[in-house]
Amino acid sequence: MQTPLMWRELLGKIIDDPQERQRIADELGISPFTINRWIHGTSIPREQNLRRLLSALPEHRDVLLELLAIDFPTLSFMASEEPFTETTDEIPPVFYGRALNAYTTTPSAQRFWTMSSLILQQAIEQLDPNEVGMAITIVQCMSPAEDGKVHSLRVSTGSGTPPWSASLDQHAIFLGAESLAGRVVSDCRSIVIQNRHEQGAAFAAHWLEFEESAAAYPIMRAGSIAGSLVISCRQREYLLPFRCKLMQSYAQLLSLVFEPHEFYPSERIDLRVMPFYRMQASYLSTFRQRVSAIMIDHARQKQPLTMLEAEQRAWKQLEEELIRLPTHQ
């Protein structure tokens, strides 16, 4: 076969096979449409995607590298004769060491906030290095009601890139059976939605502004569940296989931030339908006043509570009130 004059021509011939086109797209973590735009010159690939392209096509690597050098002579890896590897679908090994060190050295009372902050920051940097727009949140099972069942979930903390805030600690809402997180917790299996307008996305009722794709992964230990890791993205078709593998790994790592009693067997999960987040706003705005009132009341009764205990009681109050609200949006 005559060597194509341009790398776009070579790539175009390779992806004539639809299965090969999809395989390459999956390995690069992009849409097949993006590859078509590269070929037609309407989009320029980033350096990291060119690296992945070379890794995905080892049999064409030498020719492709030579052709790419014509259009991209200044890229850092073009002058290197050393082989390179892509590890973006794995958590860096050095980070596991940092996480385990935090787990063993942080007092239990501070472990959730210390470790979740550490893990979420690493996750957002690795999953959205180019800031296409992503929010990653931890959604936690509420403690059981009097019937011994878990009836709702609560967004505990999160991290994001624009248009979301870097810290999402103040964005707590309650979720239930109507939500993506609720479905994942109830079924103990992950769900990925590449496009919010897909027919199968109808059950994810709490879509937010800017959110075009979403995924959720159960946070489990020994067959019991504590909640889910939820990823929201501004870009459709962004949560492709290599990122899904990475998100699954972070969900597994997050099992370290929860205490043993915060994991519940599936038979104790009985989620109710919670009202839409806009309906929750006026109730959630009273959280701090509720915490203060609870602490004052118990102090008067000479039964003082810690701040954490008062907060947990305030969350239960809010949960019970929200469950009784009508759930229409």
VENZI-V704966 format. One line per field, one symbol per residue. ss: DSSP state (H for helix, E for strand, C for the rest). Layout:
# VENZI-V704966
ss->???
This chain:
# VENZI-V704966
ss->CCCCCCHHHHHHHHCCCHHHHHHHHHHHCCCHHHHHHHHHCCCCCCHHHHHHHHHHCHHHHHHHHHHHHHHCCCCHHHHCCCCCCCCCCCCCHHHHHHHHHHHHHCCHHHHHHHHHHHHHHHHHHHHCCCCCCEEEEEEEECCCCCCCCECCEEEEEEEECCCCCCECCCCCCEECCCCHHHHHHHHCCCEEECCCCCHHHCCCCCCCCCCCEEEEEEEEECCEEEEEEEEEECCCCCCCHHHHHHHHHHHHHHHHHCCHHHCECHHHECCCCCCCHHHHHHHHCCHHHHHHHHHHHHHHCCCCCCHHHHHHHHHHHHHHHHHHCCCCC
